[in-house]
Amino acid sequence: MKPIALLVTHDYYPSRPDRAEPDYAHNQLVLLREAFAPSGVTIEPVFWQDDGTDWSRFSAVLPLLAWNYPQATGTFLKRLDEIEAAGTSLFNGGDVIRANMDKGYLAELARRGAPVPPTLAVEACSPEVILASFDSLNADEIIIKPRIGAGAWRQARLKRGEPVPSAVVLPPAAALIQPFLPAVTEEGELSLLYFGGRFSHALIKRPKAGDYRTQGQHGAVETGIDAPEGALEAAEAVLAKADGTPLTYARVDLVRGADGNWLLMELELIEPWLYLTLDRQDGKHGAKLFAQAVLERL
């Protein structure tokens, strides 16, 4: 079988100096290579923003490390078109990836009955729209995040009565506005990994003191755990409402609401960090399950 392309970016690969783990992106590549090796399939990193790639050389393309696509969406969409035109398999599928780029998908999942916090999808972050959202959401504290974004980029937290942040801090275009959920700082954000529709492993991401962001690059602590009560049911309720199921891979990010029930923060179907080293079984179970899911599709 031809190799599988793993999309990477010069901004993050092979390492990020602000991550505690050296060669963070490269380490995930190593684990995936080991998992695919018994099948004879190799994984080749490809810098997705570089022109001239012959996508027909590959049996499939995985965008798992294309972490900067929100800052270059036009180029990213062009690459998806090129991959599809070459007849190369793209996971999780071009239609699923395009839809998942815009976090407005949360509103659609809510309409389908998925457990999503109250969410306003707005086209621009004017002060008037932001201030009106407090009453619309019946909230005293809100989170404003880009509809196309990742890693808390251009994301803001605002309390009622505080001045609206400047435009350079806020999302540059369309945004989502949600009530701030205190459980984010009290308990953390739960992530559940599914490969080929099968549950793999779970972890909790706890922000550092005084912060609310749950990404490791912002100082959050990530710990592998057993899935808490009700979490698998909540995640599977989300996946049941999603398009493209059973998905080759998915990360379901959940936070408890005020009533203690799990609510969907994001359904990551493009470039989720897989947290393979936090799998509590043997450290390689998740990578093997991921490889199995991809090979089944191929």
N, C-alpha and C positions, 0 to 999 in steps of 0.2 A: 504494500500500500504506500502511496505517496505520503510525504511528511505532512504534519499539521502545522499551520502557521499560528503563532501566538503573537498577537499585536502588542507592541511595546512602544514607548515614547522616549525620546532623548531627555525629556524632563525628569523621568523617574527611573529609567533603566540604565545601568544595572543597579544603582543604589540611590538612596535619598539620605543626605547627611543629617537630616533632622529626625530620623527614625532611630529608635534604640537598637533595633536589630540590624546588623550590617548586611548590605546587599539584599535588602528586603524583597525586592521584585525578583532578583536572581534566585533567591532561595525557593520561591514558589515554582519557578521554572524547573529547578532541579528535582523537586518532588514530583512534578508532573512527568518529567522525563523518565524517572524511575518507575512510575506507575504504568506508563505506556510501553516501557521497554520489553516486557514479556510478549507483547503482541507484535513486536518488530516495527512498531510505528515510532517515528522520531518527532520531536517537537522543536520547531525552529523559530527563534524570535525574529520578528519583522518590524522594522520601524514604520508604523502606519502612515506617518505624515510625509515620508519620502516618496517621490514619484517613481514610476517605472517598474513596480513589482509585477512579475508574471504570476498572477494568482492561479493560473492553471497548473502550476507546479505542485500545488497542494491539494490534498484530499479534503481538507476542511480548514476553516479559519475560526480561531477563538479570540475575541476582543478583550480578554480578561485583564490586560495591563494597559489598555488604551485610556488611561485615567485622565488625560487632559482633553478629551473630546468636547467638553462643554465650552472650552475656549477656542475651538476650531470646528464648529459643527458643520460648516459648509464642506470642509475637506473630508470630514468623517463620513458624511452622507455620500460624497463622491466615491469614497473607497468602498462603501457598501454596494453602490451601483456597479463598480468595477468587478467586485468579487462575484456578484450574482451573474453579471454578463459573462464571466469566465466559466460559469457552470460549476463553481466550487461551493461545497456545502458551507453554510455560515450558521453558527450557533449563537443565540437561540433562534435563528431565522431572521431574515431582513425585516419582515413586517413587525415582528415582536420587538426587535431592537429599535426600530424607528418610533414605535408607539411608546416604548419605555424611556426614551430620551426625555420626553416632556412629562414632568411629574403631575401634570394635569390628569394622568391616568388614575390618580388616587380618587378623583371625583367620579370617574367612570366606575371604578371598583366599588365605591360607596353606593352608587346607584344600583349596582348588581347585588348589594347586600353584604359586602365585605365589611369587617369591623374597622372603620376608618374614623379618625377624629374629625370634628367639624372643620371643614376646609373651604376657604375662598380662593378661587382661581381668578387672578386679576391680570390685566394686560400691561399695566404700568404701576410703579410704586410712587404715586404722587402723595404728598402729605395728607391730602383730603381723603384719599382712598384708605390710607393706613389708619388714620384717626377714626374713620367711620367703622373700621373693622372691629374695634373694641365692642361697640354696641351690637354689630351684626353677629358676632360670635359669643356675645355675653361673657366677655373675658376681660380680666384686668391685666393680663400679660400675654403677649403674642410672640410668635416666631414668624419672621418674614424670610422666605427662601426662594432662590431662583427656580423656575420651572425646569430649566436645563442647567444643572449644576451638580457638583459633587464635592465631598470633603469639607462641607460648611463654607465653601467659597461664596463670597458676597451674601452671607446670611446674617440676619440681625435679630436680636432679642430686645423687646421694648415693653416697658410697663406703662400703664395708663398714667397720663400726666407728664411723662418724660418728653423732652424734645425729640422730634423725628430725626433720625440720623441723616447725615448728608448723602447726596446721591452717589458719591464714590464708595460708600459703605454698603448701600442697598443693592438688591438685584438690578442688573442693568436693563432688564426688559420685563417680560412676563414673570409673574411670581405667584407663589402660594402663601397664604396667611392662615395660620392655625393658632389655637390657644396653646400657650406653653403648658406642658404637662410636668408637674413637679416630680413625678416618679423618675424623670430623666436624671435628675441630680440625686434623688434619694436612693434609687435602686440601680439605675443605669438602663441602657438599651439592650434588649435581648436579640441575638441573631441566631436564626435557625437555617442550616444549609441543607438543601435538597438536591440530589443528583439523579436524573432519570425518574423523577417523581418519588424517590425514596429518601427518607430522612437520613442524614449522615451524622451531624454533630451540632452542638449548641455552644454558645458562649455569651457572656455578659460583658458589656463595655461601659465602664464607669468613668465619668469625667473627673478630671483632677479638681481639687478643692477650688471653689470660686469660679468654676467654668461649667458650661452645660454641654459642650461639644463632645461627642462620643468617639471621635476619631483618634487613633494613636498618635498622629502627627501633632495633635493639640494636647497631648499629655494624658489622654485617657488610658486606663489600665484595662487590658483585655484578658479575660480568664475563661478557660473552658469549663463548662458545667453540664450537669444533666438537665434536660429540658424541664422547667418548672411545671407545676400542675396547670393544665388548661392551655399551655402554650402550643403544643402540637396540634390540638384541635383548632385553635385560632389560626395557626399558620396554614393548616390544610383547608380551612374555610376560605382563606384568601386565595390559595392556589386553585381551588375549585371554581373560582370566579374569573380566573385569568385566562387570556387567550394563549393558544399554542401549547396547551397542556397535553401530555406530560412534558414539561420543559426539560431540556437537557441539564440545565443547572438553574438554581434560583437561591437567592438569599432573602429571607423574610425577616425584616427588622421590626420588632414589636416593643411597645412601652405600655405599662399599665395606665389605664384611665383612673379617674377619681373613684369609680365603683369597683376597682380591682380587676376589671376585665382587660384582656390584652387588646391593644389597638395597633393597627398597621401604620408604621412611619414611612417605610419604603419597601417596595418589592424590587429587588436588584436583579435585573435580567441581562445586563450588558457586561459590566466590568466589576462585579463584586469581588472584593478580596475574600478568598475562600477560607482563610484561617486554618489551613491544613495542619499546622503544628499544634493547634489547640484541641484537636480531636482527642478525646479522653480514652479512646480504645487502645490504639497502639501508635498513634502519630502518623500512620500511613494508611489507615483504613479509609479516610475520606478521599485521599488521592486515588486509591484503587477504585472506589465507588464512582468517582468522577470519570476516570478513564473508561470504566465499564459502560457508563451512560453514553459517552461520546461514541465508543466503538459500536454499541448497539444501534445508534442512529445511522452510522456509516454502513 
